[in-house]
Amino acid sequence: MKWVEICVAVQSEEAARTVCQLFDLHGEGGAVQEQLFSRQGQAGASVPGPLTIKTYLSLDGDHEHRLQTLQNELARLADLGQIPPALFKEKEERDWATAWKAFFQPQRIGRRFVLKLPEQVFPAAEEDIVIDLEPGMAFGTGLHATTRMCLVCLEELVKTGDCLVDMGTGSGVLAIAAAKLGATSVLALDHDSTAVEVARENVLRNSATDAVRVEEGTLEYLAHQPVPPLDGMAINIITEVIVQMMRDGLTSHLKPGGWLVASGILASSEAQVRAVFDECEVQVAERCRQEEWVTLCGTKRRSNRPQHPGGGWS
């Protein structure tokens, strides 16, 4: 199988949003933003460098139309002077699993987070929270807009000693981030056994095993385990799953006043998610949007179901 790598260097936030939206809609795994950072000045502050947006597409199957759409749209933007010409480069299947690593650079997200590959060196400042991530191509680089917004929200919400759940953990990046922010008990759940394996490796890689436990399961796992009342929850999946899980009792495990971060929501589906927030007595406290994606942060008003007993992860 052959793949095509599509790269665009952007010079403005508006151009970045436009290209990311195209790549999220038509690329395999969405858009990846790669930005170099350098240290400058006496204080050694991180200074952002060039930003490159990339995506990949298989050249087999029914992707010819998607590739043609991207070629046409990127050529139109280049003709308008909004972006430079896009670069298209074919890659063999054997290169797919590691091709993106040759271009991936440490990424700063929010005020403190820096995501990087384990083999990369980053001159971290004292306040930086560095996460070494080996995501495996099944889960991308952890830099999709939905993940970035979740990390920004967690930075504001997680308190020292918090107990929380990360539903659909994928590479484990949100669970690890919560632990590094001070959470002492994080249950990371995913229904995919490969994701569980990848997440466990990343938790170990980031020395977060004391705080983070990774298990295979979904909402049913919580229903059959002694789960303590939770300070918070993160769920970064898709609208339909978020809505169904909330209606099936996801927030029954939250303390009154506990927080919920829900991401993976298309802007066109936001009203549907807001409605189920209201059904489950969760008040929207903050809304974030990048491209066509929305993240909602909410606070549980009161217990709408009996709390489950428990005192820690067993």
C-alpha positions as CSV (number, residue, x, y, z in Angstrom):
1,M,0.0,0.0,0.0
2,K,1.2,3.5,-0.8
3,W,0.4,6.7,1.1
4,V,0.7,10.3,0.3
5,E,1.9,12.9,2.8
6,I,0.5,16.4,2.4
7,C,2.4,19.3,4.0
8,V,1.5,23.0,4.2
9,A,3.7,25.7,5.9
10,V,1.4,28.4,7.3
11,Q,2.2,31.9,8.3
12,S,-0.9,32.9,10.2
13,E,-3.5,31.5,12.6
14,E,-6.2,32.0,10.1
15,A,-4.4,29.9,7.5
16,A,-3.6,27.3,10.1
17,R,-7.3,27.0,11.0
18,T,-8.3,26.7,7.3
19,V,-5.8,24.0,6.5
20,C,-6.5,22.0,9.7
21,Q,-10.2,22.1,8.9
22,L,-9.5,20.6,5.4
23,F,-7.2,18.0,6.8
24,D,-9.6,17.0,9.6
25,L,-12.4,16.5,7.1
26,H,-10.4,14.7,4.4
27,G,-7.2,13.3,5.8
28,E,-6.5,10.0,7.5
29,G,-6.4,10.7,11.2
30,G,-7.0,14.4,10.7
31,A,-4.4,17.2,10.9
32,V,-1.1,17.2,12.7
33,Q,0.4,20.6,13.7
34,E,4.2,20.7,14.0
35,Q,5.9,23.7,15.4
36,L,9.6,24.2,16.2
37,F,10.5,26.0,19.4
38,S,13.8,27.7,20.3
39,R,15.2,29.3,23.4
40,Q,16.0,33.0,23.1
41,G,16.8,35.9,25.4
42,Q,18.4,36.0,28.8
43,A,15.4,34.3,30.4
44,G,15.6,31.4,27.9
45,A,11.9,31.6,27.0
46,S,10.5,29.3,24.4
47,V,9.9,31.1,21.1
48,P,7.6,29.5,18.5
49,G,9.1,28.9,15.1
50,P,7.6,27.8,11.7
51,L,4.3,25.9,11.8
52,T,3.6,23.1,9.4
53,I,0.3,21.3,9.0
54,K,0.3,17.7,7.7
55,T,-2.0,14.9,6.9
56,Y,-1.8,11.5,5.2
57,L,-4.0,9.7,2.7
58,S,-4.0,6.1,1.4
59,L,-3.6,5.9,-2.4
60,D,-5.7,2.7,-2.4
61,G,-9.4,2.2,-2.1
62,D,-11.9,5.0,-2.4
63,H,-9.6,7.9,-1.3
64,E,-8.9,9.2,-4.8
65,H,-11.9,11.6,-4.5
66,R,-10.6,12.9,-1.1
67,L,-7.1,13.4,-2.5
68,Q,-8.5,15.3,-5.5
69,T,-10.6,17.5,-3.2
70,L,-7.6,18.4,-1.1
71,Q,-5.5,19.1,-4.2
72,N,-8.2,21.5,-5.6
73,E,-8.8,23.3,-2.3
74,L,-5.1,23.7,-1.5
75,A,-4.4,25.0,-5.0
76,R,-7.3,27.5,-4.7
77,L,-5.9,28.8,-1.3
78,A,-2.4,29.1,-2.9
79,D,-3.8,31.0,-5.9
80,L,-5.4,33.4,-3.4
81,G,-2.1,33.9,-1.7
82,Q,-3.3,32.5,1.6
83,I,-0.9,29.7,1.8
84,P,2.3,28.6,-0.1
85,P,1.9,25.6,-2.5
86,A,1.3,22.3,-0.7
87,L,3.8,19.5,-0.9
88,F,2.7,16.0,-1.8
89,K,5.1,13.1,-1.2
90,E,4.4,9.4,-1.7
91,K,5.5,6.9,1.0
92,E,5.6,3.2,1.1
93,E,3.5,1.2,3.6
94,R,6.6,0.2,5.5
95,D,7.4,3.9,6.0
96,W,3.9,4.8,7.3
97,A,4.4,3.9,10.9
98,T,7.5,6.1,11.3
99,A,7.3,8.7,8.6
100,W,5.6,11.3,10.7
101,K,8.3,11.0,13.3
102,A,10.9,12.5,11.0
103,F,8.9,15.8,11.0
104,F,7.3,15.8,14.4
105,Q,8.7,18.4,16.8
106,P,7.9,19.1,20.5
107,Q,4.6,20.8,20.7
108,R,3.6,23.4,23.3
109,I,-0.1,23.2,24.4
110,G,-1.7,25.6,26.8
111,R,0.5,27.4,29.3
112,R,2.6,24.5,30.6
113,F,2.2,21.3,28.5
114,V,4.9,20.2,26.1
115,L,4.3,17.0,24.1
116,K,7.3,15.3,22.6
117,L,8.6,11.9,21.4
118,P,10.7,10.0,24.0
119,E,13.9,10.4,22.0
120,Q,13.6,14.1,21.6
121,V,15.3,16.6,23.8
122,F,13.4,19.7,24.9
123,P,14.9,22.6,26.9
124,A,12.1,22.7,29.4
125,A,11.6,25.6,31.7
126,E,10.9,25.0,35.4
127,E,7.1,25.4,35.0
128,D,6.8,23.2,31.9
129,I,5.1,19.9,32.1
130,V,6.7,17.6,29.6
131,I,4.9,14.5,28.4
132,D,6.8,11.8,26.4
133,L,4.4,10.3,24.0
134,E,4.8,7.2,21.8
135,P,1.2,7.1,20.4
136,G,1.4,4.4,17.7
137,M,-0.2,5.4,14.4
138,A,-3.6,4.0,15.4
139,F,-4.0,6.9,17.7
140,G,-2.2,9.8,15.9
141,T,0.1,12.1,17.7
142,G,-2.3,13.4,20.4
143,L,-2.4,16.7,18.7
144,H,-5.8,16.7,17.2
145,A,-7.8,19.9,18.1
146,T,-10.0,18.0,20.4
147,T,-7.1,16.7,22.5
148,R,-5.4,20.1,22.6
149,M,-8.6,21.7,23.9
150,C,-8.9,18.9,26.6
151,L,-5.4,19.6,27.8
152,V,-6.0,23.3,28.1
153,C,-9.2,22.6,30.1
154,L,-7.4,20.1,32.4
155,E,-4.8,22.6,33.1
156,E,-7.5,24.8,34.7
157,L,-9.6,22.1,36.3
158,V,-7.3,19.4,37.9
159,K,-6.4,19.9,41.5
160,T,-3.9,18.1,43.7
161,G,-5.3,15.0,45.1
162,D,-8.1,14.7,42.5
163,C,-9.7,11.3,41.6
164,L,-10.9,11.1,38.0
165,V,-11.6,8.9,35.0
166,D,-10.4,9.3,31.4
167,M,-12.9,7.6,29.1
168,G,-11.5,6.5,25.7
169,T,-8.0,7.1,26.8
170,G,-6.3,6.2,23.5
171,S,-2.6,7.0,23.9
172,G,-3.2,7.9,27.6
173,V,-2.1,11.5,27.1
174,L,-5.0,13.1,29.1
175,A,-4.6,10.6,32.0
176,I,-0.9,11.3,32.1
177,A,-1.5,15.0,31.9
178,A,-3.9,14.9,34.9
179,A,-1.4,12.9,37.0
180,K,1.3,15.4,36.2
181,L,-1.1,18.2,37.3
182,G,-1.5,16.6,40.7
183,A,-4.3,14.0,40.4
184,T,-3.5,11.1,42.6
185,S,-6.0,8.5,41.2
186,V,-6.7,8.3,37.5
187,L,-8.6,5.5,35.8
188,A,-7.9,5.4,32.1
189,L,-10.4,3.3,30.1
190,D,-10.5,2.2,26.5
191,H,-12.4,-0.6,24.7
192,D,-9.5,-1.2,22.4
193,S,-6.9,-3.7,23.6
194,T,-4.2,-2.1,21.5
195,A,-4.9,1.3,22.9
196,V,-4.7,-0.1,26.4
197,E,-1.3,-1.5,25.7
198,V,0.0,1.7,24.2
199,A,-1.5,3.8,27.1
200,R,0.2,1.5,29.7
201,E,3.5,1.9,28.0
202,N,3.1,5.7,27.9
203,V,2.1,5.8,31.6
204,L,5.2,3.8,32.5
205,R,7.4,6.0,30.2
206,N,6.2,9.1,32.1
207,S,6.6,7.6,35.6
208,A,2.9,8.0,36.2
209,T,2.1,4.4,37.4
210,D,1.5,5.4,41.0
211,A,-1.4,7.6,39.9
212,V,-2.7,6.2,36.6
213,R,-4.3,2.8,36.1
214,V,-5.2,1.7,32.6
215,E,-7.9,-0.9,32.0
216,E,-9.8,-2.3,29.0
217,G,-13.5,-1.3,29.3
218,T,-16.1,1.3,28.9
219,L,-19.0,2.6,31.0
220,E,-19.9,-1.0,32.0
221,Y,-16.5,-1.2,33.8
222,L,-17.5,1.5,36.2
223,A,-20.8,-0.1,36.9
224,H,-19.1,-3.3,38.2
225,Q,-16.2,-1.8,40.1
226,P,-16.0,-0.1,43.5
227,V,-15.6,3.5,42.1
228,P,-15.2,6.4,44.6
229,P,-17.1,9.5,43.9
230,L,-15.1,11.3,41.2
231,D,-13.8,14.9,41.2
232,G,-13.7,14.9,37.4
233,M,-14.1,13.1,34.1
234,A,-12.6,13.6,30.6
235,I,-14.3,12.0,27.6
236,N,-12.8,12.7,24.2
237,I,-14.6,10.5,21.8
238,I,-17.5,11.4,19.4
239,T,-20.9,13.1,20.0
240,E,-23.0,10.0,19.7
241,V,-20.9,8.1,22.3
242,I,-20.8,11.0,24.7
243,V,-24.6,11.4,24.5
244,Q,-25.2,7.7,25.0
245,M,-22.8,7.3,27.9
246,M,-24.2,10.3,29.7
247,R,-27.8,9.0,29.3
248,D,-26.6,5.6,30.5
249,G,-25.3,7.1,33.8
250,L,-21.7,8.3,33.2
251,T,-22.1,11.4,35.4
252,S,-23.7,9.4,38.2
253,H,-20.1,8.7,39.3
254,L,-19.3,12.4,39.7
255,K,-19.5,14.2,43.0
256,P,-21.8,17.2,43.2
257,G,-19.6,20.0,42.0
258,G,-17.4,17.6,40.0
259,W,-16.4,18.6,36.6
260,L,-16.8,17.0,33.1
261,V,-14.7,17.7,30.0
262,A,-16.4,16.5,26.9
263,S,-14.6,16.8,23.5
264,G,-14.9,15.3,20.0
265,I,-18.0,17.3,19.5
266,L,-18.7,18.7,16.0
267,A,-20.0,22.3,16.2
268,S,-23.1,21.1,14.3
269,S,-23.9,18.7,17.1
270,E,-23.2,21.0,20.1
271,A,-26.9,21.7,20.8
272,Q,-27.5,17.9,21.2
273,V,-24.7,17.6,23.8
274,R,-25.8,20.7,25.6
275,A,-29.3,19.1,25.9
276,V,-27.9,16.0,27.5
277,F,-25.8,18.0,29.8
278,D,-29.0,19.6,31.1
279,E,-30.7,16.3,31.4
280,C,-27.9,15.0,33.6
281,E,-27.8,18.1,35.8
282,V,-24.4,19.2,34.4
283,Q,-24.1,23.0,33.9
284,V,-21.8,24.2,31.1
285,A,-19.1,26.4,32.6
286,E,-16.9,26.9,29.6
287,R,-16.8,26.3,25.9
288,C,-13.8,26.0,23.6
289,R,-13.8,25.8,19.8
290,Q,-11.1,25.0,17.3
291,E,-12.0,24.7,13.6
292,E,-15.3,22.8,13.6
293,W,-14.6,21.1,16.9
294,V,-16.1,22.1,20.3
295,T,-15.2,21.1,23.8
296,L,-17.6,21.7,26.7
297,C,-16.6,21.9,30.3
298,G,-19.4,21.4,32.8
299,T,-20.0,21.1,36.6
300,K,-22.4,18.7,38.1
301,R,-25.2,20.6,39.9
302,R,-26.4,17.7,42.2
303,S,-26.5,13.9,42.3
304,N,-29.1,12.7,39.9
305,R,-28.4,9.1,40.8
306,P,-27.1,7.4,43.9
307,Q,-23.4,7.5,44.3
308,H,-21.5,4.3,44.0
309,P,-19.5,3.2,47.1
310,G,-15.8,2.8,47.1
311,G,-12.6,4.3,48.3
312,G,-10.1,3.9,45.5
313,W,-9.2,1.8,42.5
314,S,-8.9,-1.9,43.5
